[in-house]
Amino acid sequence: MIPMSNAIVALVVIALMLTAVLTWSQTAYTSFDSVSQALKQTTQTTQEVSRTDIKVIDAQTQGGFVEVSVLNNGEVHLAQFANWDVVVQYYDASGEYHISQLSYTENSSPGEGQWAIVNIYTDESLGQKEVFEPGILDPGEVMLMRLSLAPLPGAGTTNFVNVSSANGVATSAQFKG
């Protein structure tokens, strides 16, 4: 016969073991769920990136700005322009080398160190402004960007612009000062 004190201790130990197993099971399930959600998000992002393609079709100095035309050559509708990266490497009139990462502004006439969207067009000729989904760079559309650099690129210099969408797909091109 087991003394009553041993039985109580055994019941307490069994209760603690069951609590530990249930806590561990819940933690394992939560961890598995977190990993599963992260994998799902990574897969979705990878698929979006694989369907995204942008291309600079023209970049040139224009009246104190650099204007860059970017074609959405992929299958994804692009927006979130504040999350895009625009980096310009250029030489000024004195031959000094500059690297500038520009910030986005919604003002079509950007200030120093900023870039803006002049307009989005339905094709590469920049003849017809977009009609459907204004403010979104749909597949096949071209975005005309205006970049404000200080100092300005020097005349006759060869310079470089790199544009990266919010999901990390990048394109680049050279342009003359």
TORZA-864711 format. One record per residue: residue number from 1; residue in three letters; z, y, x of N, C-alpha, C in turn. Coordinates in steps of 0.2 Angstrom, whole numbers. Atoms other than C-alpha are relative to their C-alpha. Example, Ala and Ser with C-alpha at 12.3 -4.5 7.8 and 13.67 -1.06 7.14 Angstrom:
TORZA-864711
+-----+------+-------+-------+-------+-------+-------+-------+-------+-------+-------+
!  nr ! rest !  n_zz !  n_yy !  n_xx ! ca_zz ! ca_yy ! ca_xx !  c_zz !  c_yy !  c_xx !
+-----+------+-------+-------+-------+-------+-------+-------+-------+-------+-------+
!   1 !  ala !     0 !    -6 !     4 !    39 !   -22 !    62 !     0 !     6 !     4 !
!   2 !  ser !    -1 !    -6 !    -4 !    36 !    -5 !    68 !     3 !     5 !    -4 !
+-----+------+-------+-------+-------+-------+-------+-------+-------+-------+-------+
END
This chain:
TORZA-864711
+-----+------+-------+-------+-------+-------+-------+-------+-------+-------+-------+
!  nr ! rest !  n_zz !  n_yy !  n_xx ! ca_zz ! ca_yy ! ca_xx !  c_zz !  c_yy !  c_xx !
+-----+------+-------+-------+-------+-------+-------+-------+-------+-------+-------+
!   1 !  met !     0 !    -6 !     4 !     0 !     0 !     0 !     0 !     6 !     4 !
!   2 !  ile !     1 !    -6 !    -4 !    -5 !    17 !     7 !     5 !     5 !    -3 !
!   3 !  pro !    -5 !    -5 !     3 !     9 !    30 !     6 !    -4 !     6 !    -3 !
!   4 !  met !     3 !    -5 !     3 !     5 !    45 !    -5 !    -2 !     6 !     4 !
!   5 !  ser !     2 !    -6 !    -4 !     5 !    58 !     9 !    -7 !    -2 !     4 !
!   6 !  asn !     6 !     2 !    -3 !    -9 !    48 !    18 !    -6 !     1 !    -5 !
!   7 !  ala !     5 !    -1 !     5 !   -19 !    48 !     2 !    -2 !     7 !    -2 !
!   8 !  ile !     2 !    -7 !     0 !   -18 !    66 !     0 !    -4 !     3 !     5 !
!   9 !  val !     3 !    -2 !    -6 !   -23 !    69 !    17 !    -7 !    -3 !     0 !
!  10 !  ala !     7 !     3 !     0 !   -38 !    57 !    15 !    -4 !     4 !    -5 !
!  11 !  leu !     4 !    -4 !     5 !   -43 !    67 !    -1 !    -2 !     6 !     3 !
!  12 !  val !     1 !    -6 !    -3 !   -42 !    83 !     8 !    -6 !     0 !     5 !
!  13 !  val !     5 !     1 !    -6 !   -53 !    77 !    23 !    -6 !    -2 !    -4 !
!  14 !  ile !     7 !     1 !     4 !   -66 !    70 !    10 !    -2 !     6 !    -3 !
!  15 !  ala !     2 !    -6 !     3 !   -66 !    86 !     1 !    -3 !     5 !     5 !
!  16 !  leu !     3 !    -5 !    -6 !   -69 !    96 !    18 !    -7 !    -3 !     2 !
!  17 !  met !     7 !     2 !    -2 !   -83 !    84 !    23 !    -5 !     1 !    -5 !
!  18 !  leu !     5 !    -2 !     5 !   -91 !    86 !     6 !    -2 !     7 !     0 !
!  19 !  thr !     1 !    -7 !    -1 !   -90 !   105 !     8 !    -4 !     1 !     6 !
!  20 !  ala !     4 !    -1 !    -6 !   -97 !   104 !    25 !    -7 !    -2 !    -1 !
!  21 !  val !     7 !     3 !     1 !  -112 !    93 !    20 !    -3 !     5 !    -5 !
!  22 !  leu !     4 !    -4 !     5 !  -116 !   104 !     5 !    -2 !     7 !     3 !
!  23 !  thr !     2 !    -6 !    -4 !  -115 !   120 !    16 !    -5 !    -1 !     5 !
!  24 !  trp !     6 !     2 !    -4 !  -126 !   112 !    29 !    -6 !    -1 !    -3 !
!  25 !  ser !     6 !     1 !     4 !  -138 !   107 !    16 !    -3 !     6 !    -2 !
!  26 !  gln !     2 !    -6 !     2 !  -139 !   124 !     9 !    -3 !     4 !     5 !
!  27 !  thr !     2 !    -4 !    -6 !  -141 !   132 !    26 !    -7 !    -3 !     2 !
!  28 !  ala !     6 !     3 !    -2 !  -155 !   120 !    30 !    -6 !     1 !    -5 !
!  29 !  tyr !     5 !    -2 !     5 !  -164 !   123 !    14 !    -2 !     7 !     0 !
!  30 !  thr !     2 !    -7 !    -1 !  -163 !   142 !    16 !    -4 !     1 !     6 !
!  31 !  ser !     3 !    -1 !    -6 !  -169 !   140 !    34 !    -7 !    -2 !    -1 !
!  32 !  phe !     7 !     3 !     1 !  -184 !   129 !    29 !    -4 !     4 !    -5 !
!  33 !  asp !     3 !    -5 !     4 !  -188 !   141 !    15 !    -3 !     6 !     3 !
!  34 !  ser !     2 !    -6 !    -4 !  -188 !   156 !    27 !    -6 !    -2 !     4 !
!  35 !  val !     5 !     2 !    -4 !  -199 !   146 !    39 !    -7 !    -1 !    -4 !
!  36 !  ser !     6 !     1 !     4 !  -211 !   141 !    25 !    -3 !     7 !    -2 !
!  37 !  gln !     3 !    -6 !     2 !  -213 !   159 !    19 !    -3 !     4 !     5 !
!  38 !  ala !     3 !    -4 !    -6 !  -216 !   166 !    36 !    -7 !    -4 !     2 !
!  39 !  leu !     6 !     4 !    -1 !  -229 !   152 !    39 !    -6 !     2 !    -5 !
!  40 !  lys !     4 !    -2 !     6 !  -237 !   157 !    22 !    -3 !     7 !     2 !
!  41 !  gln !     2 !    -7 !    -2 !  -237 !   175 !    27 !    -5 !     1 !     6 !
!  42 !  thr !     5 !     0 !    -6 !  -245 !   172 !    44 !    -7 !    -3 !    -2 !
!  43 !  thr !     6 !     3 !     2 !  -258 !   161 !    36 !    -4 !     5 !    -4 !
!  44 !  gln !     4 !    -5 !     4 !  -263 !   175 !    24 !    -2 !     5 !     4 !
!  45 !  thr !     2 !    -5 !    -5 !  -263 !   188 !    38 !    -6 !    -2 !     4 !
!  46 !  thr !     5 !     2 !    -4 !  -274 !   177 !    49 !    -6 !    -1 !    -4 !
!  47 !  gln !     6 !     0 !     4 !  -286 !   174 !    35 !    -3 !     7 !    -2 !
!  48 !  glu !     2 !    -6 !     1 !  -287 !   192 !    31 !    -3 !     3 !     6 !
!  49 !  val !     3 !    -3 !    -6 !  -290 !   197 !    49 !    -7 !    -4 !     2 !
!  50 !  ser !     7 !     4 !    -1 !  -304 !   183 !    50 !    -5 !     3 !    -4 !
!  51 !  arg !     5 !    -2 !     4 !  -313 !   191 !    36 !    -1 !     8 !     0 !
!  52 !  thr !     1 !    -7 !    -1 !  -311 !   209 !    42 !    -5 !     1 !     6 !
!  53 !  asp !     4 !    -2 !    -5 !  -324 !   217 !    53 !    -2 !     7 !    -1 !
!  54 !  ile !     2 !    -7 !     0 !  -327 !   235 !    57 !    -4 !     2 !     6 !
!  55 !  lys !     5 !    -1 !    -5 !  -340 !   243 !    68 !    -1 !     8 !     0 !
!  56 !  val !     2 !    -7 !    -1 !  -343 !   261 !    75 !    -7 !     0 !     0 !
!  57 !  ile !     7 !     0 !     0 !  -360 !   265 !    71 !    -3 !     7 !     3 !
!  58 !  asp !     2 !    -6 !    -3 !  -360 !   283 !    77 !     6 !     4 !     2 !
!  59 !  ala !    -6 !    -4 !    -3 !  -348 !   294 !    88 !    -3 !     6 !     4 !
!  60 !  gln !     2 !    -6 !    -3 !  -352 !   312 !    93 !     4 !     6 !    -1 !
!  61 !  thr !    -4 !    -7 !     0 !  -345 !   329 !    97 !    -4 !     4 !    -5 !
!  62 !  gln !     3 !    -4 !     5 !  -348 !   340 !    82 !     4 !     6 !    -1 !
!  63 !  gly !    -4 !    -6 !     2 !  -342 !   358 !    81 !     7 !     0 !     1 !
!  64 !  gly !    -7 !     0 !    -2 !  -326 !   357 !    90 !     4 !    -6 !    -2 !
!  65 !  phe !    -3 !     7 !     2 !  -322 !   339 !    83 !    -4 !    -5 !     3 !
!  66 !  val !     4 !     6 !    -1 !  -327 !   322 !    87 !    -1 !    -4 !    -7 !
!  67 !  glu !     1 !     4 !     6 !  -335 !   313 !    72 !    -2 !    -7 !     1 !
!  68 !  val !     1 !     7 !    -1 !  -335 !   294 !    71 !    -1 !    -3 !    -7 !
!  69 !  ser !     2 !     3 !     6 !  -344 !   284 !    58 !     2 !    -8 !     1 !
!  70 !  val !    -3 !     7 !    -1 !  -335 !   267 !    55 !    -3 !    -4 !    -6 !
!  71 !  leu !     3 !     5 !     5 !  -344 !   253 !    45 !     5 !    -5 !    -2 !
!  72 !  asn !    -3 !     6 !     2 !  -334 !   240 !    35 !    -5 !    -5 !     0 !
!  73 !  asn !     5 !     6 !     0 !  -344 !   225 !    40 !     3 !    -6 !    -2 !
!  74 !  gly !    -3 !     6 !     2 !  -332 !   213 !    33 !     1 !    -1 !    -7 !
!  75 !  glu !    -1 !     2 !     7 !  -326 !   206 !    17 !     6 !     3 !    -3 !
!  76 !  val !    -7 !    -3 !     3 !  -309 !   215 !    15 !     0 !     7 !    -1 !
!  77 !  his !     0 !    -7 !     2 !  -306 !   231 !     6 !     6 !     3 !     5 !
!  78 !  leu !    -5 !    -3 !    -5 !  -297 !   243 !    19 !     2 !     6 !    -2 !
!  79 !  ala !    -3 !    -6 !     2 !  -285 !   256 !    16 !     6 !     1 !     5 !
!  80 !  gln !    -5 !    -1 !    -4 !  -268 !   261 !    23 !    -1 !     4 !     7 !
!  81 !  phe !     3 !    -3 !    -6 !  -276 !   273 !    35 !     6 !     3 !     4 !
!  82 !  ala !    -6 !    -2 !    -5 !  -259 !   280 !    41 !     2 !    -5 !     5 !
!  83 !  asn !    -2 !     6 !    -5 !  -257 !   263 !    49 !    -5 !    -2 !     5 !
!  84 !  trp !     5 !     1 !    -5 !  -273 !   264 !    58 !     1 !     3 !     7 !
!  85 !  asp !    -1 !    -4 !    -7 !  -274 !   268 !    77 !    -6 !     2 !     2 !
!  86 !  val !     6 !    -3 !    -2 !  -286 !   279 !    84 !     2 !     3 !     7 !
!  87 !  val !    -1 !    -2 !    -7 !  -286 !   281 !   103 !    -7 !     3 !     3 !
!  88 !  val !     6 !    -3 !    -3 !  -298 !   292 !   113 !     1 !     1 !     7 !
!  89 !  gln !     0 !    -1 !    -8 !  -301 !   292 !   132 !    -6 !     5 !     1 !
!  90 !  tyr !     6 !    -5 !    -1 !  -311 !   307 !   138 !     2 !     5 !     6 !
!  91 !  tyr !    -1 !    -5 !    -5 !  -314 !   320 !   151 !    -1 !     7 !    -3 !
!  92 !  asp !     1 !    -7 !     2 !  -312 !   339 !   148 !    -5 !     3 !     4 !
!  93 !  ala !     5 !    -3 !    -4 !  -323 !   352 !   155 !     1 !     1 !     7 !
!  94 !  ser !    -1 !     0 !    -7 !  -314 !   353 !   171 !     0 !    -7 !     3 !
!  95 !  gly !     1 !     7 !    -2 !  -316 !   334 !   173 !     7 !    -4 !     0 !
!  96 !  glu !    -6 !     3 !     1 !  -298 !   330 !   169 !     0 !    -5 !    -5 !
!  97 !  tyr !     0 !     6 !     5 !  -295 !   313 !   161 !     6 !     0 !    -5 !
!  98 !  his !    -5 !     0 !     5 !  -286 !   312 !   145 !     0 !    -7 !    -4 !
!  99 !  ile !     0 !     5 !     5 !  -280 !   298 !   134 !     5 !     2 !    -6 !
! 100 !  ser !    -4 !    -3 !     6 !  -274 !   303 !   116 !     0 !    -5 !    -5 !
! 101 !  gln !    -1 !     4 !     6 !  -267 !   292 !   102 !     1 !     5 !    -5 !
! 102 !  leu !     0 !    -5 !     5 !  -271 !   302 !    87 !     4 !    -2 !    -7 !
! 103 !  ser !    -3 !     1 !     6 !  -261 !   303 !    71 !    -4 !     1 !    -6 !
! 104 !  tyr !     4 !    -1 !     6 !  -268 !   302 !    53 !     3 !     6 !    -4 !
! 105 !  thr !    -2 !    -6 !     5 !  -268 !   317 !    41 !    -5 !    -1 !    -6 !
! 106 !  glu !     5 !     0 !     6 !  -275 !   318 !    24 !    -4 !     6 !    -1 !
! 107 !  asn !     4 !    -6 !     0 !  -281 !   335 !    27 !    -7 !    -1 !     3 !
! 108 !  ser !     7 !     2 !    -3 !  -300 !   334 !    30 !    -2 !     4 !     6 !
! 109 !  ser !     0 !    -4 !    -6 !  -298 !   347 !    44 !     6 !    -1 !     4 !
! 110 !  pro !    -6 !     2 !    -4 !  -286 !   339 !    56 !     2 !     5 !     5 !
! 111 !  gly !    -3 !    -5 !    -5 !  -275 !   349 !    67 !     0 !    -4 !     7 !
! 112 !  glu !     1 !     2 !    -7 !  -274 !   346 !    86 !     4 !    -7 !     0 !
! 113 !  gly !    -3 !     7 !    -1 !  -270 !   327 !    90 !     0 !    -4 !    -6 !
! 114 !  gln !     0 !     4 !     6 !  -274 !   321 !    73 !    -7 !    -2 !    -2 !
! 115 !  trp !     6 !     2 !     2 !  -288 !   312 !    64 !     0 !     0 !    -8 !
! 116 !  ala !     0 !     0 !     7 !  -294 !   313 !    46 !    -6 !    -3 !    -3 !
! 117 !  ile !     6 !     3 !     3 !  -307 !   305 !    34 !    -3 !     6 !    -3 !
! 118 !  val !     5 !    -6 !     3 !  -321 !   318 !    30 !    -2 !    -3 !    -7 !
! 119 !  asn !     3 !     3 !     6 !  -328 !   306 !    17 !    -1 !    -8 !     1 !
! 120 !  ile !     2 !     7 !     0 !  -332 !   288 !    13 !    -7 !    -1 !    -4 !
! 121 !  tyr !     7 !     0 !     2 !  -351 !   284 !    10 !    -1 !    -7 !    -2 !
! 122 !  thr !     2 !     7 !     3 !  -359 !   269 !     1 !    -5 !    -3 !     5 !
! 123 !  asp !     4 !     3 !    -5 !  -371 !   266 !    16 !     0 !     4 !     7 !
! 124 !  glu !     0 !    -3 !    -7 !  -375 !   270 !    34 !    -4 !     7 !     1 !
! 125 !  ser !     3 !    -7 !     0 !  -386 !   285 !    30 !     4 !     6 !    -2 !
! 126 !  leu !    -5 !    -5 !     2 !  -371 !   294 !    24 !    -3 !     5 !    -6 !
! 127 !  gly !     3 !    -4 !     5 !  -381 !   300 !     9 !     4 !     0 !    -6 !
! 128 !  gln !    -4 !     1 !     7 !  -371 !   294 !    -6 !     7 !    -1 !     1 !
! 129 !  lys !    -7 !     1 !    -1 !  -353 !   297 !    -7 !     3 !    -6 !    -5 !
! 130 !  glu !    -3 !     6 !     4 !  -342 !   282 !   -14 !     1 !     2 !    -7 !
! 131 !  val !    -1 !    -2 !     7 !  -340 !   281 !   -32 !     6 !    -5 !    -3 !
! 132 !  phe !    -5 !     5 !     2 !  -330 !   265 !   -35 !     6 !     0 !     5 !
! 133 !  glu !    -6 !     0 !    -4 !  -312 !   264 !   -28 !     0 !     5 !     5 !
! 134 !  pro !     0 !    -6 !    -5 !  -311 !   281 !   -20 !     6 !    -1 !     5 !
! 135 !  gly !    -5 !     0 !    -5 !  -301 !   282 !    -4 !     1 !    -7 !     3 !
! 136 !  ile !    -1 !     7 !    -3 !  -303 !   263 !     0 !    -7 !    -1 !     3 !
! 137 !  leu !     6 !     1 !    -4 !  -316 !   258 !    13 !    -2 !    -7 !    -2 !
! 138 !  asp !     3 !     6 !     3 !  -325 !   244 !     3 !    -5 !    -3 !     5 !
! 139 !  pro !     5 !     3 !    -4 !  -336 !   231 !    12 !    -7 !     3 !    -1 !
! 140 !  gly !     7 !    -3 !     0 !  -353 !   239 !    16 !     1 !     8 !     0 !
! 141 !  glu !    -1 !    -7 !     0 !  -346 !   257 !    15 !     1 !     2 !     7 !
! 142 !  val !    -1 !    -3 !    -7 !  -345 !   269 !    30 !     5 !     6 !    -1 !
! 143 !  met !    -5 !    -6 !     0 !  -330 !   281 !    33 !    -2 !     4 !     6 !
! 144 !  leu !     1 !    -5 !    -5 !  -334 !   297 !    42 !     7 !     3 !     2 !
! 145 !  met !    -6 !    -2 !    -3 !  -319 !   301 !    53 !    -1 !     7 !     4 !
! 146 !  arg !     0 !    -6 !    -4 !  -315 !   318 !    61 !     6 !     0 !     4 !
! 147 !  leu !    -5 !     0 !    -5 !  -305 !   319 !    77 !     1 !     6 !     3 !
! 148 !  ser !    -1 !    -6 !    -3 !  -297 !   334 !    84 !     4 !    -1 !     6 !
! 149 !  leu !    -3 !     1 !    -6 !  -294 !   334 !   102 !     1 !     7 !     4 !
! 150 !  ala !    -2 !    -6 !    -4 !  -286 !   347 !   114 !     2 !    -2 !     7 !
! 151 !  pro !     6 !    -4 !     0 !  -293 !   351 !   126 !    -6 !    -4 !    -3 !
! 152 !  leu !     6 !     3 !     2 !  -311 !   347 !   120 !    -3 !    -4 !     5 !
! 153 !  pro !     4 !     4 !    -6 !  -322 !   334 !   129 !    -5 !     5 !     3 !
! 154 !  gly !     5 !    -4 !    -4 !  -332 !   342 !   142 !    -7 !    -2 !    -2 !
! 155 !  ala !     7 !     1 !     2 !  -351 !   344 !   139 !    -3 !    -5 !     5 !
! 156 !  gly !     3 !     5 !    -4 !  -361 !   330 !   146 !     5 !    -6 !     3 !
! 157 !  thr !    -4 !     5 !    -2 !  -346 !   319 !   149 !    -1 !    -6 !    -5 !
! 158 !  thr !     1 !     6 !     3 !  -346 !   301 !   144 !     8 !    -2 !    -2 !
! 159 !  asn !    -7 !     1 !     3 !  -330 !   297 !   133 !     0 !    -7 !    -4 !
! 160 !  phe !    -1 !     6 !     4 !  -323 !   282 !   123 !     5 !     1 !    -5 !
! 161 !  val !    -5 !     0 !     6 !  -315 !   280 !   106 !     1 !    -7 !    -2 !
! 162 !  asn !    -2 !     6 !     2 !  -306 !   265 !   100 !     4 !     1 !    -7 !
! 163 !  val !    -3 !    -1 !     7 !  -302 !   263 !    81 !     2 !    -7 !    -2 !
! 164 !  ser !    -3 !     6 !     2 !  -290 !   249 !    75 !     2 !     1 !    -7 !
! 165 !  ser !    -2 !     0 !     7 !  -288 !   245 !    56 !     8 !    -2 !     0 !
! 166 !  ala !    -7 !     2 !     1 !  -270 !   242 !    49 !     1 !    -7 !     1 !
! 167 !  asn !    -2 !     7 !    -2 !  -272 !   223 !    51 !    -2 !    -2 !     7 !
! 168 !  gly !     1 !     1 !    -7 !  -276 !   225 !    69 !    -7 !    -1 !     3 !
! 169 !  val !     7 !     1 !    -2 !  -295 !   223 !    69 !    -3 !     6 !     3 !
! 170 !  ala !     2 !    -6 !    -4 !  -303 !   235 !    82 !    -7 !     0 !     1 !
! 171 !  thr !     6 !    -1 !    -3 !  -319 !   242 !    87 !     0 !     7 !     4 !
! 172 !  ser !     0 !    -6 !    -5 !  -324 !   255 !   100 !    -8 !     2 !     1 !
! 173 !  ala !     7 !    -2 !    -2 !  -339 !   265 !   106 !     1 !     6 !     5 !
! 174 !  gln !     0 !    -6 !    -5 !  -344 !   278 !   119 !    -3 !     6 !    -4 !
! 175 !  phe !     3 !    -6 !     2 !  -349 !   296 !   115 !     0 !     5 !     5 !
! 176 !  lys !     1 !    -6 !    -5 !  -355 !   311 !   124 !     4 !     6 !    -2 !
! 177 !  gly !    -4 !    -6 !     1 !  -345 !   327 !   126 !    -5 !     5 !    -1 !
+-----+------+-------+-------+-------+-------+-------+-------+-------+-------+-------+
END
